[in-house]
Amino acid sequence: MKTNHIRNIGIIAHVDHGKTTLIDRLLEQSGMFRDGTEHSSCIMDSNELERERGITIFSKNASILYQGHKLNIVDTPGHADFGGEVERILKMVNGVLLLVDAAEGPMPQTRFVLKKSLELGLKPIVVINKIDRPGANPNRAVDQVFDLFVNLNATDEQLDFPIVYTSAKLGFAKRTLDSEPGDMTPVLDLIVEKVPAHTGDAEAPFQMQVTSIDYNDYVGRIAIGKIERGRFSATAPSTLIRRDGSSEPFKLMKAYTYEGLNRVEVQEAGVGDIIGIAGMKDVDIGETIADSQHPEPLPLIRIDEPTMSIYFAVNDSPFSGKDGKFLTSGHLRERLQKEVKSNIALRVEESAAGDKFKVSGRGELHLGILIETMRREGYEFSISRPQVLLKEIEGKTYEPLEFVVIDVEETYSGKVMEAMGTRKGSLKNMLHMEDGHVRLEYHVPTRFLFGFQSDFLTMTKGTGTLQHTFEDFVPFMGGSAKRLRGALIALENGQTTGYSIFNLQDRGQLFVGPGQPVYTGMIIGENNKDNDLVVNICKEKKLTNMRASGSDDTVILTPPRVMSLEQVLGFLNEDELAEITPHNIRLRKKFLDENERKRNSKTQKVA
């Protein structure tokens, strides 16, 4: 394939704006599947968590052969928490498709990834998707995209963006709204026409930067990246240049390129193509693979710093070891070190004792996905409340700030604005939508958003949407962000009873139902008041030989509140832990004994 016939393109979209469905249709209509071949929807979302949540977490590659051109498509994560993935993936492409919902317009995660691509000088093609959706307003969506480009300081060339209107679900696209709908070829034509070919020197020595890593049981780690210059040949000796500047020659085992979703073995590849190389004993993202005669490194990929940290530790509760396969600090250390090699936005620091690990990431979702992945793999551990990472700049303390976009019905806007005011939210924009909704844009310190999602859903009766993304570091705003209500704590080891639950329902909201095992110090509910309360949830009804009137009336139990992992992270206070196992997530106090908790509280007050 000639260099000027290769197009590398990334796709930018907010969660659930139809990015993966669009890729499905492009692959189908370009003939990348044999006739009669069965394939699932959301083909690119191969990870189990991606399918469950409907989001892209890990970048993936595919290619389309269209009219003599090879279109390498890179699926980028849509959430700012996966900025580590986004930043290095954009290094592989020469253009981007900006996918925007015709009804919702551009959203916070769109803003984050678009800002990164504009800074790299990429020229986006704007795809207005879901034009068949009720409430769709494509013209308004285009105006909002233009305003967003202006706010992000786009150049005049970038502001003159081409537009295509699509319904990925129905499989059609058109260049103007008045055109008759056909198939997806207008999108493919625009990519060929508007995305520039790679400009690297085809005659120079081979050079490639590792921007992604895959693994195969037969060949080990596969380094994936774009050929920056020269031509790759399987017979020419290559050298790996590490992040510290040292170099190491290696023997090539296999080299791959992409056809559709499949990896195909190749002997040669030209400049600008995306390839995978296997044969290195160990390789990290950001390192350079170059011709052995000219081992010149490329500049290292700069990744935004983490904004949040969580402490991982061995689970030492009375129920330890009942669920998981991997329980020790050695297991934890090995798994976290493995994660850091491919997840470059993650940082892991080990405590002096070696039994606790400080894991820092880009946000709640970034760390939450790691925790969820580990528990599904059979790991058992405990985690602390998330902490924002403060920075010292010229002697002043700075904290991370979030850009928040809230869509609510006008009826609830007053309640939401009041709640955001108590969380040090600064209103930046307020827009009245046509359907009786209000869009509120805020700047809020990250630490004040912990646990707000569940309160927000309660105050809007589940009708509101809240999206947020990291904006910047700002001077520390003071105040403390902690839960307003206390916890209900189990008094003793045992099993919960319907009798005791019925008597405790008025005290607060319970997290457990009847017949569940609990232990001393375990959090079994949220108190209605702001203090912690130790309760006996294992108390049984005493039998007597006299039957009183009404003593055997049917009791009605309120269903327990079941929290997701993200809600658990938002619920935790400083003196609490979450016990994570493959089958259970339990809340507990750091000190299980009540007397020990009181002693620790007094010590902290004195300090």
C-alpha positions as CSV (number, residue, x, y, z in Angstrom):
1,M,0.0,0.0,0.0
2,K,1.4,3.4,-1.0
3,T,1.9,5.9,1.7
4,N,-0.5,8.5,0.2
5,H,-3.2,5.8,0.1
6,I,-3.1,5.2,3.9
7,R,-5.4,7.2,6.2
8,N,-5.2,6.9,10.0
9,I,-8.2,8.3,11.8
10,G,-9.5,8.3,15.4
11,I,-13.1,8.6,16.5
12,I,-14.1,11.1,19.3
13,A,-17.5,10.8,20.9
14,H,-19.2,11.2,24.3
15,V,-20.5,8.0,26.0
16,D,-23.5,6.6,24.2
17,H,-23.4,8.9,21.2
18,G,-23.1,5.9,18.8
19,K,-19.4,5.6,18.1
20,T,-19.1,1.8,18.3
21,T,-22.3,1.4,16.3
22,L,-20.9,3.7,13.6
23,I,-17.7,1.6,13.3
24,D,-19.9,-1.6,13.1
25,R,-21.7,-0.1,10.0
26,L,-18.5,1.1,8.3
27,L,-17.0,-2.4,8.7
28,E,-20.2,-4.1,7.4
29,Q,-20.8,-1.8,4.4
30,S,-17.2,-1.8,3.3
31,G,-17.3,-5.6,2.9
32,M,-14.9,-6.5,5.7
33,F,-17.2,-9.4,6.7
34,R,-17.8,-12.4,4.4
35,D,-21.4,-12.8,3.3
36,G,-23.3,-15.0,5.8
37,T,-20.7,-14.4,8.6
38,E,-22.4,-13.8,11.9
39,H,-21.0,-11.0,14.1
40,S,-22.3,-9.3,17.2
41,S,-23.1,-5.6,17.5
42,C,-20.6,-3.2,19.2
43,I,-17.8,-5.4,17.7
44,M,-15.1,-3.1,18.9
45,D,-16.3,-3.2,22.6
46,S,-14.6,-6.6,23.2
47,N,-14.1,-6.2,26.9
48,E,-16.8,-7.5,29.2
49,L,-17.0,-4.3,31.2
50,E,-17.2,-2.2,28.0
51,R,-20.3,-4.2,26.9
52,E,-21.9,-3.9,30.3
53,R,-21.4,-0.2,30.7
54,G,-21.7,0.8,27.0
55,I,-18.4,2.7,27.1
56,T,-15.0,2.4,25.4
57,I,-12.3,1.8,28.0
58,F,-9.4,0.4,25.9
59,S,-8.3,1.6,22.5
60,K,-8.6,-0.9,19.7
61,N,-7.6,-1.0,16.0
62,A,-9.4,-1.9,12.8
63,S,-8.9,-1.2,9.1
64,I,-11.1,-0.8,6.1
65,L,-10.0,-1.2,2.4
66,Y,-12.0,1.3,0.4
67,Q,-11.4,2.3,-3.3
68,G,-7.7,1.5,-3.2
69,H,-7.2,3.2,0.2
70,K,-6.5,1.6,3.6
71,L,-8.3,3.4,6.4
72,N,-6.9,2.5,9.8
73,I,-9.5,3.3,12.4
74,V,-8.6,3.7,16.1
75,D,-11.4,3.6,18.6
76,T,-10.6,6.1,21.4
77,P,-12.1,6.0,24.9
78,G,-14.8,8.7,25.4
79,H,-14.2,9.5,29.1
80,A,-11.6,11.9,30.4
81,D,-10.6,9.4,33.1
82,F,-9.0,7.4,30.3
83,G,-6.9,10.4,29.2
84,G,-3.8,8.2,29.3
85,E,-5.3,6.1,26.5
86,V,-6.6,9.1,24.6
87,E,-3.3,11.1,24.5
88,R,-1.1,8.3,23.1
89,I,-3.8,7.1,20.6
90,L,-4.1,10.6,19.1
91,K,-0.3,10.3,18.3
92,M,-1.2,7.5,15.9
93,V,-3.7,9.3,13.7
94,N,-3.7,12.2,11.2
95,G,-7.3,13.1,11.6
96,V,-10.4,12.6,13.7
97,L,-14.1,12.0,13.3
98,L,-16.0,14.1,16.0
99,L,-19.3,12.2,16.6
100,V,-22.1,14.3,18.2
101,D,-25.6,13.3,19.1
102,A,-28.1,15.4,17.1
103,A,-30.3,15.9,20.2
104,E,-27.8,16.3,23.0
105,G,-25.0,18.2,21.2
106,P,-21.4,18.1,22.4
107,M,-20.9,16.9,26.0
108,P,-18.0,17.2,28.5
109,Q,-16.0,14.1,27.4
110,T,-16.3,15.3,23.8
111,R,-14.7,18.6,25.0
112,F,-11.8,16.8,26.7
113,V,-10.7,14.6,23.7
114,L,-11.4,17.3,21.1
115,K,-9.2,19.8,23.0
116,K,-6.3,17.3,22.9
117,S,-6.8,16.7,19.2
118,L,-7.0,20.4,18.3
119,E,-3.8,21.0,20.3
120,L,-2.0,18.4,18.2
121,G,-3.2,20.3,15.0
122,L,-5.6,17.6,13.8
123,K,-8.5,18.7,11.6
124,P,-11.8,17.1,12.7
125,I,-14.6,15.9,10.4
126,V,-17.9,16.5,12.3
127,V,-20.5,13.6,12.2
128,I,-23.9,14.6,13.5
129,N,-25.4,11.2,14.5
130,K,-28.9,10.0,15.5
131,I,-30.6,12.4,13.2
132,D,-33.6,10.0,13.2
133,R,-34.0,10.3,17.0
134,P,-37.1,12.1,18.4
135,G,-36.0,15.6,19.5
136,A,-33.0,15.7,17.1
137,N,-32.0,19.2,16.1
138,P,-28.9,18.8,13.8
139,N,-28.6,22.5,13.0
140,R,-28.5,23.4,16.7
141,A,-25.9,20.6,17.3
142,V,-23.7,22.1,14.5
143,D,-23.9,25.6,16.1
144,Q,-23.0,24.1,19.5
145,V,-20.0,22.3,17.9
146,F,-18.8,25.6,16.3
147,D,-19.1,27.4,19.7
148,L,-17.1,24.6,21.3
149,F,-14.3,24.9,18.7
150,V,-14.2,28.7,19.3
151,N,-14.0,28.1,23.1
152,L,-11.1,25.7,22.6
153,N,-9.1,28.2,20.5
154,A,-9.4,26.3,17.2
155,T,-7.5,27.7,14.2
156,D,-9.4,29.1,11.2
157,E,-8.6,26.0,9.2
158,Q,-10.0,23.8,12.0
159,L,-13.2,25.9,12.3
160,D,-13.9,25.3,8.6
161,F,-14.8,21.7,9.4
162,P,-16.7,19.4,7.0
163,I,-20.0,18.0,8.2
164,V,-21.8,14.7,7.5
165,Y,-25.3,13.7,8.9
166,T,-25.8,10.0,9.9
167,S,-28.0,7.5,11.6
168,A,-25.5,4.7,12.5
169,K,-28.3,2.6,13.8
170,L,-30.2,2.6,10.5
171,G,-26.9,2.6,8.5
172,F,-27.2,5.7,6.3
173,A,-25.2,9.0,5.9
174,K,-25.7,12.2,3.8
175,R,-23.6,15.3,3.2
176,T,-26.6,17.7,3.5
177,L,-29.9,17.3,5.4
178,D,-31.9,17.7,2.2
179,S,-30.1,14.7,0.5
180,E,-31.7,11.3,0.1
181,P,-30.4,8.8,2.6
182,G,-28.3,6.0,1.1
183,D,-25.5,4.1,2.9
184,M,-22.4,5.0,4.9
185,T,-20.2,5.8,1.8
186,P,-20.4,9.6,2.4
187,V,-18.4,9.1,5.7
188,L,-15.8,7.0,3.9
189,D,-15.5,9.5,1.0
190,L,-14.9,12.3,3.5
191,I,-12.2,10.4,5.3
192,V,-10.3,9.8,2.0
193,E,-10.9,13.4,0.9
194,K,-10.2,15.3,4.1
195,V,-7.8,13.3,6.3
196,P,-4.2,13.9,5.2
197,A,-1.7,11.0,4.6
198,H,1.2,10.6,6.9
199,T,4.1,12.9,6.0
200,G,7.1,10.8,7.3
201,D,10.2,10.2,5.1
202,A,9.7,6.9,3.4
203,E,13.5,6.7,2.5
204,A,14.8,7.3,6.1
205,P,15.7,4.5,8.5
206,F,12.8,2.7,10.2
207,Q,11.4,4.3,13.4
208,M,8.2,3.6,15.3
209,Q,6.8,4.6,18.7
210,V,5.0,2.1,20.9
211,T,1.5,3.6,21.6
212,S,-0.4,0.4,22.6
213,I,0.4,-3.1,23.9
214,D,-1.4,-6.3,23.2
215,Y,-0.7,-9.8,24.4
216,N,-0.7,-13.2,22.8
217,D,-0.1,-16.6,24.6
218,Y,2.2,-17.7,21.7
219,V,4.3,-14.7,21.0
220,G,4.0,-12.7,24.2
221,R,3.8,-8.9,24.2
222,I,2.9,-7.2,20.9
223,A,4.0,-3.6,20.6
224,I,1.6,-1.6,18.4
225,G,2.3,1.8,16.8
226,K,2.4,3.9,13.7
227,I,5.6,3.8,11.5
228,E,6.8,7.4,11.8
229,R,9.5,7.1,9.1
230,G,11.1,4.5,6.8
231,R,9.9,1.1,5.9
232,F,9.6,-1.9,8.2
233,S,11.1,-5.2,7.0
234,A,10.9,-8.4,9.0
235,T,14.4,-9.4,7.8
236,A,16.1,-6.1,9.0
237,P,17.5,-6.1,12.6
238,S,15.6,-3.8,15.0
239,T,16.4,-2.3,18.3
240,L,14.2,-1.3,21.3
241,I,15.1,2.1,22.9
242,R,13.8,2.2,26.4
243,R,12.4,5.2,28.3
244,D,15.7,5.7,30.2
245,G,17.6,5.9,26.9
246,S,19.2,2.4,27.0
247,S,18.8,0.2,23.9
248,E,18.5,-3.5,23.4
249,P,18.5,-5.4,20.0
250,F,15.9,-8.1,19.7
251,K,15.0,-10.9,17.4
252,L,11.7,-10.4,15.6
253,M,9.2,-13.2,16.1
254,K,6.1,-11.9,14.2
255,A,4.9,-8.7,12.6
256,Y,1.2,-7.9,12.1
257,T,-1.0,-5.4,10.3
258,Y,-4.8,-5.0,10.5
259,E,-7.5,-6.2,8.0
260,G,-10.9,-5.5,9.3
261,L,-10.7,-6.6,13.0
262,N,-8.1,-9.3,12.3
263,R,-4.4,-9.2,12.8
264,V,-2.6,-10.4,9.6
265,E,1.0,-11.5,9.6
266,V,3.2,-9.3,7.3
267,Q,6.9,-9.2,6.2
268,E,6.9,-5.5,5.2
269,A,5.0,-2.3,5.9
270,G,5.3,1.3,4.7
271,V,5.6,4.6,6.5
272,G,2.3,5.7,8.1
273,D,0.8,2.2,8.5
274,I,-0.1,0.9,11.9
275,I,1.6,-2.4,12.8
276,G,2.2,-4.8,15.7
277,I,5.7,-6.2,16.5
278,A,6.4,-9.2,18.7
279,G,9.8,-10.5,19.9
280,M,10.8,-8.2,22.8
281,K,11.1,-9.8,26.2
282,D,9.6,-6.7,27.8
283,V,8.3,-3.4,26.2
284,D,6.6,-0.4,27.7
285,I,4.3,2.3,26.1
286,G,6.2,5.3,24.8
287,E,9.4,3.4,23.9
288,T,10.8,3.5,20.4
289,I,11.5,0.6,18.0
290,A,14.1,1.6,15.4
291,D,16.5,0.3,12.8
292,S,19.6,-1.2,14.5
293,Q,21.9,0.9,12.3
294,H,20.2,4.2,13.3
295,P,18.8,3.7,16.9
296,E,17.3,7.2,17.3
297,P,14.5,7.6,20.0
298,L,11.3,9.6,19.5
299,P,10.2,12.1,22.1
300,L,8.5,10.4,25.0
301,I,4.7,10.7,25.2
302,R,3.6,13.3,27.8
303,I,0.7,12.1,29.9
304,D,-1.4,14.3,32.2
305,E,-0.8,13.8,35.9
306,P,-3.2,11.7,38.1
307,T,-5.8,13.7,40.1
308,M,-7.0,11.1,42.6
309,S,-5.6,8.2,44.7
310,I,-7.0,5.2,46.6
311,Y,-5.1,3.0,49.0
312,F,-5.2,-0.8,48.3
313,A,-4.5,-3.1,51.1
314,V,-4.9,-6.8,52.1
315,N,-8.4,-7.7,53.3
316,D,-8.1,-8.4,57.1
317,S,-11.8,-8.6,57.9
318,P,-13.3,-11.7,59.6
319,F,-14.6,-12.8,56.2
320,S,-11.2,-12.7,54.5
321,G,-10.4,-15.6,52.2
322,K,-14.0,-16.9,51.8
323,D,-14.4,-15.6,48.2
324,G,-11.1,-14.8,46.5
325,K,-8.2,-16.7,45.0
326,F,-5.6,-14.0,45.3
327,L,-5.4,-12.7,48.9
328,T,-1.8,-11.7,49.8
329,S,0.1,-8.4,49.5
330,G,2.4,-10.3,47.0
331,H,-0.5,-11.0,44.7
332,L,-1.6,-7.3,44.9
333,R,1.9,-6.0,44.2
334,E,2.3,-8.3,41.2
335,R,-1.1,-7.4,39.7
336,L,-0.7,-3.6,40.2
337,Q,2.8,-3.6,38.7
338,K,1.4,-5.5,35.7
339,E,-1.3,-2.9,35.3
340,V,1.1,0.0,35.3
341,K,3.0,-1.4,32.3
342,S,0.0,-0.9,30.0
343,N,-2.1,1.7,31.9
344,I,0.4,4.6,31.7
345,A,-1.8,7.1,33.4
346,L,-1.7,5.0,36.6
347,R,0.9,5.4,39.4
348,V,1.6,2.8,42.2
349,E,3.5,3.6,45.3
350,E,4.3,1.0,48.0
351,S,4.2,1.7,51.7
352,A,7.3,1.1,53.8
353,A,5.7,-2.0,55.4
354,G,4.8,-3.4,51.9
355,D,1.2,-4.2,52.9
356,K,-0.4,-1.1,51.4
357,F,-0.3,0.5,48.0
358,K,-1.2,4.0,47.0
359,V,-2.8,3.8,43.5
360,S,-3.2,7.1,41.7
361,G,-5.3,7.6,38.6
362,R,-7.2,10.2,36.5
363,G,-10.5,9.9,38.2
364,E,-13.2,7.9,40.0
365,L,-14.1,5.9,36.8
366,H,-10.5,5.2,35.9
367,L,-9.8,3.7,39.4
368,G,-13.2,2.1,39.6
369,I,-12.6,0.1,36.4
370,L,-9.3,-1.2,37.8
371,I,-11.0,-2.3,41.0
372,E,-13.9,-4.0,39.1
373,T,-11.5,-5.8,36.8
374,M,-9.4,-7.1,39.7
375,R,-12.4,-8.5,41.6
376,R,-13.6,-10.3,38.5
377,E,-10.2,-11.9,38.2
378,G,-10.5,-13.4,41.7
379,Y,-8.6,-10.8,43.8
380,E,-9.7,-9.9,47.3
381,F,-8.6,-6.7,49.0
382,S,-9.7,-3.5,50.8
383,I,-9.8,0.1,49.6
384,S,-9.9,3.5,51.3
385,R,-11.9,6.6,50.5
386,P,-10.6,8.3,47.3
387,Q,-8.4,11.3,47.9
388,V,-7.7,14.2,45.5
389,L,-4.0,14.8,44.8
390,L,-3.0,18.3,45.8
391,K,-0.1,20.1,44.1
392,E,2.4,22.6,45.5
393,I,3.0,25.5,43.0
394,E,5.2,28.4,44.1
395,G,4.5,27.7,47.8
396,K,0.7,27.6,47.3
397,T,-1.6,24.5,47.4
398,Y,-3.6,23.7,44.3
399,E,-6.5,21.1,43.9
400,P,-8.2,19.6,40.8
401,L,-11.3,21.3,39.4
402,E,-14.1,19.6,37.4
403,F,-16.1,21.0,34.5
404,V,-19.7,19.7,35.2
405,V,-22.6,19.7,32.8
406,I,-26.1,19.0,34.3
407,D,-29.3,18.4,32.3
408,V,-32.5,18.6,34.4
409,E,-36.1,19.3,34.1
410,E,-36.8,23.0,35.0
411,T,-38.8,21.9,38.1
412,Y,-35.7,20.5,39.8
413,S,-33.2,23.2,38.7
414,G,-33.6,25.2,41.9
415,K,-32.8,22.2,44.2
416,V,-29.8,21.3,42.0
417,M,-28.4,24.8,42.1
418,E,-28.8,25.0,45.8
419,A,-26.9,21.6,46.2
420,M,-24.1,22.7,43.9
421,G,-23.8,26.0,45.9
422,T,-23.1,24.0,49.1
423,R,-20.4,22.1,47.2
424,K,-18.6,25.2,46.2
425,G,-19.9,25.0,42.6
426,S,-19.5,28.1,40.4
427,L,-22.2,28.5,37.7
428,K,-20.6,29.2,34.4
429,N,-23.5,28.9,32.0
430,M,-27.3,28.3,32.1
431,L,-29.2,27.3,28.9
432,H,-32.9,26.7,28.6
433,M,-33.6,23.9,26.2
434,E,-36.7,23.5,24.0
435,D,-38.2,20.5,25.8
436,G,-38.5,22.1,29.2
437,H,-35.0,21.1,30.4
438,V,-32.3,23.3,31.7
439,R,-28.5,22.8,31.0
440,L,-26.3,24.0,33.8
441,E,-22.5,24.3,33.5
442,Y,-20.4,24.5,36.6
443,H,-16.8,24.5,37.9
444,V,-16.6,22.4,41.1
445,P,-13.6,21.1,43.1
446,T,-13.3,17.3,42.5
447,R,-13.5,16.4,46.2
448,F,-16.9,17.9,46.5
449,L,-18.4,15.6,43.8
450,F,-17.7,12.4,45.8
451,G,-21.0,10.7,46.5
452,F,-23.0,13.5,44.8
453,Q,-24.3,11.3,41.9
454,S,-26.7,9.3,44.2
455,D,-28.0,12.5,45.9
456,F,-28.4,14.1,42.5
457,L,-30.5,11.2,41.2
458,T,-32.7,11.4,44.3
459,M,-33.4,15.1,44.1
460,T,-34.2,14.8,40.3
461,K,-36.2,11.6,40.8
462,G,-33.9,9.8,38.4
463,T,-34.6,12.2,35.4
464,G,-31.4,14.3,35.5
465,T,-28.0,13.6,33.9
466,L,-24.7,14.7,35.3
467,Q,-21.4,14.5,33.3
468,H,-18.1,15.8,34.5
469,T,-14.5,16.0,33.3
470,F,-11.2,17.3,34.7
471,E,-10.6,21.0,33.9
472,D,-7.5,22.3,35.7
473,F,-5.7,22.7,39.0
474,V,-6.9,25.8,41.0
475,P,-5.9,27.3,44.3
476,F,-7.2,25.2,47.2
477,M,-10.7,26.4,48.1
478,G,-10.9,25.1,51.8
479,G,-13.7,23.4,53.5
480,S,-14.1,19.6,54.0
481,A,-16.1,17.3,51.8
482,K,-17.5,14.4,53.8
483,R,-20.7,12.5,54.2
484,L,-23.4,14.4,56.1
485,R,-25.0,11.3,57.7
486,G,-23.4,8.8,60.0
487,A,-23.2,5.0,59.7
488,L,-25.2,2.1,61.3
489,I,-22.6,-0.4,62.6
490,A,-23.1,-4.0,63.5
491,L,-22.5,-4.8,67.2
492,E,-21.6,-8.5,66.9
493,N,-20.8,-11.4,64.5
494,G,-23.9,-13.3,63.3
495,Q,-26.7,-13.4,60.9
496,T,-29.2,-10.6,60.4
497,T,-32.8,-11.3,61.4
498,G,-36.1,-9.8,60.0
499,Y,-37.1,-9.0,63.5
500,S,-34.1,-6.7,64.2
501,I,-34.2,-5.2,60.7
502,F,-37.9,-4.2,61.2
503,N,-37.0,-2.5,64.5
504,L,-34.1,-0.6,62.9
505,Q,-35.8,0.6,59.7
506,D,-36.7,3.9,61.3
507,R,-33.1,4.6,62.3
508,G,-31.9,4.9,58.7
509,Q,-31.5,3.2,55.4
510,L,-30.1,-0.4,55.6
511,F,-27.7,-2.1,53.2
512,V,-28.4,-5.7,54.2
513,G,-31.5,-7.9,54.2
514,P,-32.5,-10.8,56.5
515,G,-30.3,-13.9,56.8
516,Q,-27.1,-12.2,55.7
517,P,-23.8,-12.7,57.6
518,V,-22.3,-9.7,59.3
519,Y,-19.4,-9.0,61.7
520,T,-18.5,-6.6,64.4
521,G,-17.6,-3.2,62.9
522,M,-19.3,-3.8,59.6
523,I,-21.4,-0.9,58.2
524,I,-24.9,-2.2,57.7
525,G,-26.7,1.0,56.9
526,E,-26.7,4.8,56.8
527,N,-28.0,6.7,59.9
528,N,-30.6,9.4,59.6
529,K,-28.5,11.6,61.9
530,D,-24.9,12.8,61.5
531,N,-23.4,10.4,64.2
532,D,-22.3,6.8,63.9
533,L,-24.6,4.3,65.8
534,V,-23.7,0.8,66.9
535,V,-26.8,-1.5,66.6
536,N,-27.7,-5.1,67.2
537,I,-28.9,-6.4,63.8
538,C,-28.7,-10.1,64.8
539,K,-31.2,-9.8,67.6
540,E,-33.8,-12.6,67.6
541,K,-37.4,-12.4,68.8
542,K,-37.7,-14.2,72.2
543,L,-40.2,-17.0,72.4
544,T,-42.7,-17.1,75.3
545,N,-45.4,-19.6,76.4
546,M,-47.9,-16.8,76.3
547,R,-49.3,-15.4,73.0
548,A,-50.2,-11.7,73.2
549,S,-52.6,-10.0,70.8
550,G,-50.8,-8.7,67.7
551,S,-47.5,-10.3,68.5
552,D,-47.4,-12.4,65.3
553,D,-48.6,-9.7,62.9
554,T,-46.9,-9.7,59.5
555,V,-43.9,-7.4,59.4
556,I,-43.1,-5.3,56.2
557,L,-39.4,-4.9,55.5
558,T,-38.1,-2.1,53.2
559,P,-35.8,-3.6,50.5
560,P,-32.1,-2.9,51.3
561,R,-30.1,-0.3,49.4
562,V,-27.7,-2.0,47.0
563,M,-24.8,0.3,45.9
564,S,-22.6,0.1,42.8
565,L,-18.9,0.4,43.2
566,E,-18.9,4.1,42.2
567,Q,-21.6,4.8,44.9
568,V,-19.5,2.9,47.5
569,L,-16.4,5.1,46.6
570,G,-18.6,8.2,47.1
571,F,-20.1,6.9,50.4
572,L,-16.8,6.1,52.2
573,N,-15.5,8.4,55.0
574,E,-11.9,8.8,56.1
575,D,-12.2,6.2,58.9
576,E,-13.9,3.6,56.7
577,L,-12.9,0.9,54.2
578,A,-14.6,-1.1,51.4
579,E,-14.0,-4.8,51.4
580,I,-13.8,-5.9,47.8
581,T,-14.2,-9.6,46.9
582,P,-15.3,-11.4,43.7
583,H,-18.9,-11.8,44.9
584,N,-19.4,-9.1,47.6
585,I,-18.6,-5.5,48.3
586,R,-18.9,-4.8,52.1
587,L,-18.4,-1.5,54.0
588,R,-16.6,-1.5,57.3
589,K,-14.8,0.7,59.8
590,K,-11.0,0.7,59.7
591,F,-11.0,-0.2,63.4
592,L,-13.6,-2.9,64.0
593,D,-13.7,-2.7,67.8
594,E,-15.7,0.3,69.1
595,N,-13.3,1.0,72.0
596,E,-10.4,1.1,69.5
597,R,-12.4,3.6,67.3
598,K,-13.0,5.9,70.3
599,R,-9.3,5.8,71.3
600,N,-8.2,6.6,67.7
601,S,-10.7,9.4,67.5
602,K,-9.4,11.0,70.8
603,T,-5.8,10.6,69.5
604,Q,-6.6,12.4,66.3
605,K,-8.3,15.3,68.2
606,V,-5.3,15.8,70.4
607,A,-3.0,15.7,67.3
